Amino acid sequence: MAKATLATACAGACGRIRPEAALRPAVARLAAALEEQAAASRGIAWRSLGSMSGALAAALALTFCFKALLLLASGGLAWASLAAIVSGFANASVLVYGGGLLAALLIEASVTGWQASSARRLLVAPSDSARGDLFFVFLALSGGAAAATTLLSAGLVDAVVAWSDAASARGPLSGQSAWLAAPLLYFGMTFFNYWNHRLLHTRWLWPLHAVHHSAQDFTICNAARVSPTEIGIVTLSQALPAALLGASADAILIASLVASFEILWTHSRLPGLAWLERIGLSSPRAHVIHHAREARYHNRNFGDLVLLWDQLFGTYLDSRQARGEIPLGVDGLGSGYDCRRPVRDYLQTHWAWMCSLRRLLRAPAG
């Protein structure tokens, strides 16, 4: 009888407790959280897509204007030539530069993981700084950066490159194997690159280079953040060793590709490469020091490719001496360049440089 009473009591209690009623609020809260998360993810996706689309549209529009101005200056502007500009957006540099950039992003992400990678910083709700990087990358891929360099130099850069190509066929390395000539040419390029970089940090050229240092987010695409006049200066500094040493076209291509890819990874977020500095090579951390906002790090580690010249000429700072997070950017310029108007940023670089030159030239001697 007691057992029957106990069974009846248990059955009654179970009948009063309805599991589905107890779980319903928890399920509703979970569904609401998931919906909120999904809405946030959709918002991030739309903002990311909008950032990339805006950077691409601005870069293509500016590229079209630069190329049209070049045709107008040469007296060849016509409807057919305008159509050629549009078709010219698909050029070899998209495959070469774009392929190297994609490879660098994938390698970095595989080492650092997605959360710490440049790709995530560029593609997932990018900051103003990252949006600027995307604009410069699209400008380089579409040929706009090269067109702007030709336009602003009135063809001088192209003429010097043509002269360098002709002179390199008569140099001491011209008859050597490409695999022997390329390392020597690369070594010469790093020397000229070091002194060229130091020149860009002088008061005469700093406004041109400041846009590169204005990045507050360190990503692989920082390497593309270069003004067209600086591109011209760098191109000339790389053409000189080719003309002086002489080398075959294959050797020049090999050295240039190695240098271009190395510049990408020195702007990467790859960790644990400080040991490279002991053999004279640059590392991402060493280049972060070069981009630092704090004055104690200024004018250090000029070598994008190697640090040997910094070590020889007294501008090297061991990356192990810089602990913790290093703030990046340029005081007084970062907020001006890292905005949502990349075309204005791109053009104001040259205006700032011309204003700076005028002030320097008008300043009293001594």
C-alpha positions as CSV (number, residue, x, y, z in Angstrom):
1,M,0.0,0.0,0.0
2,A,2.9,2.3,0.9
3,K,4.6,1.6,-2.4
4,A,1.4,2.4,-4.3
5,T,1.0,5.7,-2.5
6,L,4.6,6.6,-3.2
7,A,4.2,5.8,-6.9
8,T,1.1,7.9,-7.1
9,A,2.8,10.9,-5.5
10,C,5.7,10.7,-7.9
11,A,3.4,10.4,-10.8
12,G,1.5,13.5,-9.7
13,A,4.7,15.5,-9.2
14,C,6.0,14.6,-12.6
15,G,2.7,15.6,-14.1
16,R,2.9,19.0,-12.5
17,I,6.5,19.6,-13.8
18,R,6.4,20.2,-17.5
19,P,10.0,20.1,-19.0
20,E,9.0,21.9,-22.1
21,A,7.7,24.8,-20.1
22,A,10.9,25.1,-18.1
23,L,13.0,25.0,-21.2
24,R,11.0,27.4,-23.3
25,P,12.5,30.7,-21.8
26,A,16.1,29.3,-22.2
27,V,15.4,28.3,-25.8
28,A,13.9,31.7,-26.5
29,R,17.0,33.5,-25.0
30,L,19.3,31.3,-27.1
31,A,17.3,32.0,-30.3
32,A,17.4,35.7,-29.6
33,A,21.2,35.6,-29.0
34,L,21.7,33.7,-32.2
35,E,19.6,36.1,-34.2
36,E,21.5,39.0,-32.7
37,Q,24.8,37.4,-33.6
38,A,23.6,36.7,-37.1
39,A,22.4,40.3,-37.5
40,A,25.8,41.5,-36.3
41,S,27.6,39.2,-38.7
42,R,25.4,40.4,-41.6
43,G,26.2,44.0,-40.6
44,I,29.9,43.3,-40.6
45,A,29.7,41.5,-43.9
46,W,27.9,44.4,-45.5
47,R,30.3,47.0,-44.0
48,S,33.3,44.9,-45.2
49,L,31.8,44.6,-48.7
50,G,31.1,48.3,-48.8
51,S,34.6,49.1,-47.7
52,M,36.1,47.0,-50.5
53,S,33.7,48.2,-53.1
54,G,34.3,51.8,-52.2
55,A,38.1,51.4,-52.3
56,L,37.9,49.6,-55.6
57,A,35.6,52.2,-57.2
58,A,37.8,55.1,-56.0
59,A,40.9,53.4,-57.3
60,L,39.4,52.6,-60.7
61,A,38.0,56.1,-61.1
62,L,41.3,57.7,-60.3
63,T,43.2,55.3,-62.6
64,F,40.8,56.1,-65.4
65,C,41.4,59.9,-64.9
66,F,45.2,59.5,-64.8
67,K,45.3,57.4,-68.0
68,A,42.9,59.7,-69.8
69,L,45.2,62.7,-68.9
70,L,48.2,60.8,-70.2
71,L,46.3,60.3,-73.5
72,L,45.2,63.9,-73.6
73,A,48.8,65.1,-73.0
74,S,50.0,62.9,-75.9
75,G,47.2,64.1,-78.2
76,G,45.7,60.6,-78.6
77,L,42.5,60.9,-76.6
78,A,39.5,59.4,-78.5
79,W,36.6,57.1,-77.9
80,A,38.7,54.1,-79.0
81,S,41.5,55.0,-76.6
82,L,39.0,55.4,-73.8
83,A,37.8,51.9,-74.5
84,A,41.4,50.7,-74.4
85,I,41.8,52.2,-70.9
86,V,38.9,50.1,-69.7
87,S,40.2,46.9,-71.2
88,G,43.7,47.8,-69.9
89,F,42.6,47.3,-66.3
90,A,43.2,43.6,-66.9
91,N,46.9,43.7,-67.3
92,A,49.9,41.5,-66.4
93,S,50.6,43.3,-63.1
94,V,47.3,41.9,-61.8
95,L,48.8,38.4,-62.2
96,V,52.3,39.2,-61.0
97,Y,51.7,41.7,-58.2
98,G,48.3,40.3,-57.3
99,G,49.6,36.7,-57.2
100,G,52.5,37.6,-55.0
101,L,50.2,39.6,-52.7
102,L,47.7,36.7,-52.4
103,A,50.5,34.2,-51.7
104,A,51.9,36.4,-49.0
105,L,48.5,36.8,-47.4
106,L,47.8,33.1,-47.4
107,I,51.3,32.2,-46.0
108,E,50.9,34.7,-43.2
109,A,47.4,33.5,-42.3
110,S,48.6,29.9,-42.2
111,V,51.3,30.8,-39.8
112,T,49.6,33.4,-37.5
113,G,46.0,32.0,-37.8
114,W,43.0,33.9,-39.2
115,Q,42.4,36.1,-36.1
116,A,45.8,37.7,-36.2
117,S,46.2,37.8,-40.0
118,S,46.4,40.8,-42.3
119,A,43.7,39.2,-44.4
120,R,41.2,39.4,-41.5
121,R,42.1,43.0,-40.8
122,L,41.6,43.9,-44.4
123,L,38.4,42.0,-45.1
124,V,36.4,41.8,-41.9
125,A,35.1,45.3,-40.9
126,P,38.4,47.0,-41.9
127,S,39.6,50.1,-40.0
128,D,40.1,53.4,-41.7
129,S,43.8,52.6,-42.1
130,A,43.0,49.2,-43.6
131,R,40.6,50.8,-46.1
132,G,43.4,53.1,-47.2
133,D,45.6,50.1,-47.7
134,L,42.9,48.5,-49.9
135,F,42.7,51.6,-52.0
136,F,46.4,51.7,-52.6
137,V,46.5,48.0,-53.6
138,F,43.6,48.4,-56.1
139,L,45.4,51.5,-57.5
140,A,48.6,49.5,-58.0
141,L,46.8,46.6,-59.6
142,S,44.8,48.7,-62.0
143,G,47.9,50.5,-63.2
144,G,46.8,53.8,-61.7
145,A,49.9,54.2,-59.6
146,A,52.2,53.7,-62.6
147,A,50.1,56.1,-64.7
148,A,50.3,58.8,-62.0
149,T,54.1,58.4,-61.8
150,T,54.4,58.8,-65.5
151,L,52.1,61.8,-65.5
152,L,53.7,63.6,-62.6
153,S,57.3,63.0,-63.9
154,A,56.3,64.0,-67.4
155,G,57.7,60.7,-68.6
156,L,61.1,61.2,-67.0
157,V,60.9,58.0,-64.9
158,D,60.0,55.9,-68.0
159,A,62.9,57.4,-69.9
160,V,65.4,56.7,-67.2
161,V,64.2,53.1,-66.9
162,A,64.6,52.7,-70.7
163,W,68.1,54.1,-70.5
164,S,68.9,51.7,-67.6
165,D,67.7,48.7,-69.6
166,A,69.9,49.7,-72.5
167,A,72.9,50.4,-70.2
168,S,72.5,47.2,-68.4
169,A,73.3,45.2,-71.6
170,R,76.8,46.7,-71.5
171,G,77.7,46.3,-67.8
172,P,80.1,43.9,-66.2
173,L,77.4,41.4,-65.2
174,S,75.7,41.4,-68.6
175,G,77.4,38.3,-69.8
176,Q,77.0,36.4,-66.6
177,S,74.5,33.8,-65.7
178,A,71.2,35.2,-64.3
179,W,71.6,33.1,-61.2
180,L,75.0,34.7,-60.5
181,A,74.1,38.2,-61.6
182,A,70.7,38.4,-59.7
183,P,72.1,38.1,-56.2
184,L,74.8,40.7,-56.9
185,L,72.2,43.0,-58.4
186,Y,69.9,42.5,-55.5
187,F,72.7,43.4,-53.1
188,G,73.3,46.6,-55.0
189,M,69.6,47.4,-55.0
190,T,69.5,47.1,-51.2
191,F,72.3,49.6,-50.9
192,F,70.6,52.2,-53.0
193,N,67.3,51.4,-51.4
194,Y,68.8,52.1,-47.9
195,W,70.1,55.6,-48.9
196,N,66.9,56.4,-50.9
197,H,64.9,55.5,-47.8
198,R,67.0,57.8,-45.6
199,L,66.5,60.6,-48.2
200,L,62.8,60.1,-48.0
201,H,63.0,60.8,-44.2
202,T,64.6,64.2,-44.7
203,R,62.6,67.3,-44.4
204,W,62.7,67.8,-48.2
205,L,60.9,64.6,-49.0
206,W,59.1,63.5,-45.8
207,P,55.6,64.8,-46.8
208,L,55.7,62.3,-49.7
209,H,56.7,59.4,-47.5
210,A,54.5,60.3,-44.6
211,V,51.4,58.7,-46.2
212,H,53.2,55.3,-46.0
213,H,53.9,55.9,-42.3
214,S,50.4,57.1,-41.5
215,A,49.1,53.5,-41.4
216,Q,47.9,52.7,-37.9
217,D,47.2,49.1,-38.6
218,F,50.2,46.9,-39.7
219,T,49.2,44.8,-42.7
220,I,50.9,43.3,-45.7
221,C,49.2,45.8,-47.9
222,N,51.0,48.7,-46.1
223,A,53.7,48.0,-48.7
224,A,51.4,49.4,-51.4
225,R,50.8,52.7,-49.5
226,V,53.2,54.8,-51.6
227,S,52.7,58.1,-53.4
228,P,53.4,58.2,-57.2
229,T,56.4,60.6,-56.7
230,E,57.9,58.2,-54.2
231,I,57.4,55.4,-56.7
232,G,59.4,57.4,-59.2
233,I,62.2,58.0,-56.7
234,V,62.3,54.4,-55.7
235,T,62.2,53.3,-59.4
236,L,65.2,55.5,-60.2
237,S,67.2,54.2,-57.2
238,Q,66.6,50.6,-58.4
239,A,67.4,51.5,-62.0
240,L,70.9,52.8,-61.1
241,P,72.4,49.5,-59.9
242,A,71.0,47.8,-63.0
243,A,72.7,50.4,-65.2
244,L,76.0,50.4,-63.3
245,L,76.4,46.7,-62.8
246,G,74.7,45.6,-65.9
247,A,72.7,42.4,-66.0
248,S,70.4,40.4,-68.3
249,A,66.7,41.0,-68.3
250,D,66.2,37.7,-66.5
251,A,68.6,38.7,-63.7
252,I,66.8,42.0,-63.3
253,L,63.4,40.3,-63.2
254,I,64.6,37.8,-60.5
255,A,66.1,40.5,-58.3
256,S,63.1,42.7,-58.6
257,L,60.6,39.9,-57.8
258,V,62.6,38.8,-54.8
259,A,62.8,42.4,-53.5
260,S,59.0,43.0,-54.1
261,F,58.0,39.8,-52.3
262,E,60.4,40.5,-49.4
263,I,58.9,44.0,-48.9
264,L,55.5,42.3,-48.6
265,W,56.5,40.0,-45.8
266,T,58.5,42.7,-43.9
267,H,55.1,44.4,-43.6
268,S,53.5,41.2,-42.4
269,R,52.5,40.1,-38.9
270,L,54.7,37.0,-38.9
271,P,56.1,36.4,-35.4
272,G,59.5,35.0,-34.2
273,L,61.8,36.1,-37.0
274,A,64.2,38.3,-34.9
275,W,67.0,35.8,-35.6
276,L,67.1,37.0,-39.2
277,E,68.5,40.3,-38.0
278,R,71.7,38.6,-36.7
279,I,72.5,37.6,-40.3
280,G,71.7,41.1,-41.7
281,L,68.2,40.5,-43.0
282,S,65.1,42.5,-42.0
283,S,62.2,41.1,-40.0
284,P,58.6,42.2,-39.6
285,R,59.2,43.3,-36.0
286,A,62.3,45.4,-37.0
287,H,60.1,47.1,-39.6
288,V,57.4,47.7,-37.0
289,I,60.0,49.7,-35.1
290,H,60.6,51.8,-38.2
291,H,56.9,52.6,-38.4
292,A,56.6,53.5,-34.7
293,R,54.9,56.7,-33.6
294,E,57.2,57.3,-30.6
295,A,60.2,59.6,-31.2
296,R,62.7,57.2,-29.7
297,Y,62.2,54.8,-32.6
298,H,62.4,57.4,-35.3
299,N,65.0,57.0,-38.1
300,R,65.8,53.4,-37.3
301,N,65.9,50.3,-39.4
302,F,65.6,51.9,-42.8
303,G,66.3,48.7,-44.7
304,D,63.1,47.2,-46.1
305,L,65.0,44.2,-47.4
306,V,68.2,43.9,-45.4
307,L,69.5,45.5,-42.2
308,L,73.2,45.1,-43.0
309,W,73.4,48.8,-44.1
310,D,71.7,49.9,-40.9
311,Q,74.1,47.9,-38.9
312,L,77.1,49.4,-40.8
313,F,75.9,53.0,-40.7
314,G,74.5,53.2,-37.2
315,T,70.8,53.3,-37.7
316,Y,70.0,49.7,-36.6
317,L,67.9,49.0,-33.5
318,D,67.5,45.4,-32.4
319,S,63.8,44.5,-32.3
320,R,64.3,42.6,-29.0
321,Q,64.9,46.0,-27.4
322,A,61.3,47.0,-28.2
323,R,58.9,45.3,-25.8
324,G,55.1,45.1,-26.0
325,E,52.8,46.7,-28.4
326,I,54.2,49.5,-30.5
327,P,51.8,52.3,-31.5
328,L,52.0,53.1,-35.2
329,G,51.3,56.2,-37.2
330,V,52.5,59.8,-37.6
331,D,51.6,62.5,-35.1
332,G,49.6,65.3,-36.8
333,L,49.1,63.2,-40.0
334,G,47.6,59.9,-39.1
335,S,44.1,61.3,-38.6
336,G,44.3,63.3,-41.8
337,Y,45.3,60.4,-44.0
338,D,43.4,57.5,-42.4
339,C,40.0,58.7,-43.3
340,R,37.2,57.5,-45.6
341,R,38.2,59.7,-48.5
342,P,41.3,58.0,-50.0
343,V,41.3,60.0,-53.2
344,R,41.7,63.2,-51.2
345,D,44.4,61.5,-49.2
346,Y,46.3,60.5,-52.3
347,L,46.2,64.0,-53.8
348,Q,46.9,65.9,-50.6
349,T,50.2,64.1,-50.3
350,H,51.6,66.1,-53.2
351,W,50.0,69.3,-52.1
352,A,51.5,68.9,-48.6
353,W,54.9,68.3,-50.2
354,M,54.7,71.3,-52.5
355,C,53.7,73.5,-49.5
356,S,56.6,72.1,-47.5
357,L,59.1,72.8,-50.3
358,R,57.8,76.4,-50.6
359,R,58.3,77.0,-46.9
360,L,61.8,75.5,-46.9
361,L,62.9,77.5,-49.9
362,R,61.5,80.7,-48.4
363,A,63.2,80.1,-45.1
364,P,66.2,82.3,-44.4
365,A,69.6,80.5,-44.8
366,G,71.2,79.2,-41.7
